[in-house]
Amino acid sequence: MVVDSGELVEIPRIFYVLLAGEATSRLGNNFFDIAIMIYLYKVTSNSVVIGLVSGLFNVLVLLNLVTGFLADKYLKTRIMQIVDVAQAVLMFIAAAIYFGNDVTVFTIVGISFLSKILGTFFDPAEDALIPQIIDEDHLSQANGLNQGLQMVTQIIGMLLGGILVTLLPITSFALINGATFLVSLVCLTIVNHVLHEQIVVENDETTLGNWYDGIVYVAHHQVLRSIILLAMIVNLTLGPIMGLDVAWVKGTLHTSSFMYSVSQVTLMVGIILGNVLVNLVKWSLKRKLLFSLTTMATAVLLMALFQNLIVTLVMMAVIGMAGGFLNVSVFTLIQTRTPGHVLGRVNGAMLAGSNVSLPLGMMLGGLLSGVVSIAVVYIVGAAITLLATLLIVRVDFAEATTE
């Protein structure tokens, strides 16, 4: 931990070096991902294949159960450095393959699949690293900056990729992405050099546990159990919105593909706003969760009832804001209430458990939309989210406030 006294310490400058490296690599990744999906559609022209590939990529979140264990067992910055090197090498190999005009479903999906597997090693290590370099009083602010920056890079990467995909070959996308991982590697090397005494591995018997210790820890703590159940419910609600958003904007609202892009940008802008607002209010964790849930459900309900482009754009921003507000609160809770020797595994368990319901929500939403209208699917999701507030009301958060 950065402080060993009672003094309040600002976020260290070296943290911004970490963020700079991460932002650069995420920008390249988002830039590359947009190109991959567009080229996949060009090669297949099959929405079923694209849907199956998207679902496959989402299921990879389950690997966090194992990668979280590695984040506890080994030096976190070293894991992140190895991932960046491997990602850069993979991208340069991909560039060589694509340069040889071997642009097929197998090479497109295979390269992207391997890249996403490597990415599952990075996030748990970073989430476990942040509490070692940031004072507890500034964890919420640091998490807000981190997640907000992720949304900004996603917006920029998505827009740049969409613009340049008609101008650049896929080889260029792979080369640019590989270069961004090298920038991240340099930043991590600087962080590791400056903070080598603070970044520790607890090599005792508690660290030499099992990969599933994170699941066990969550199972024995009511607050974490409730939060992971809450996240699963929320993702079941968000799944149909994310899976049917194209059909909603283009089919139900009868607007253009450009307006679909605008709706995605407003969602991300809302998430950034939520990351900022969560650090401006001094509420208890329970109050923050209740606010997030009711706001999200109300926004989805209004979007479904009014079926208007302007209302949809505003409500997408509100949904994003509630999601960002919720995510920062939960990440901060986990980091401040979990022992360091098991933090990586708990983060992995929480990520896997909460996000596994997202592809399920997408599939259920798609099936329901074949029977009822998309608006009805959204209303059902909003109702389920409102019911989830009853779970939060009954949970005792007395020892888990973020005030």
Secondary structure as GFF3:
##gff-version 3
##sequence-region A 1 403
A	DSSP	alpha_helix	13	44	.	.	.	ID=ss1
A	DSSP	alpha_helix	47	59	.	.	.	ID=ss2
A	DSSP	three_ten_helix	60	63	.	.	.	ID=ss3
A	DSSP	alpha_helix	64	73	.	.	.	ID=ss4
A	DSSP	alpha_helix	76	99	.	.	.	ID=ss5
A	DSSP	alpha_helix	105	133	.	.	.	ID=ss6
A	DSSP	three_ten_helix	136	138	.	.	.	ID=ss7
A	DSSP	alpha_helix	139	164	.	.	.	ID=ss8
A	DSSP	alpha_helix	170	194	.	.	.	ID=ss9
A	DSSP	alpha_helix	213	219	.	.	.	ID=ss10
A	DSSP	alpha_helix	222	246	.	.	.	ID=ss11
A	DSSP	pi_helix	247	252	.	.	.	ID=ss12
A	DSSP	alpha_helix	257	277	.	.	.	ID=ss13
A	DSSP	alpha_helix	285	306	.	.	.	ID=ss14
A	DSSP	alpha_helix	309	337	.	.	.	ID=ss15
A	DSSP	three_ten_helix	340	342	.	.	.	ID=ss16
A	DSSP	alpha_helix	343	355	.	.	.	ID=ss17
A	DSSP	alpha_helix	357	369	.	.	.	ID=ss18
A	DSSP	alpha_helix	374	394	.	.	.	ID=ss19
###
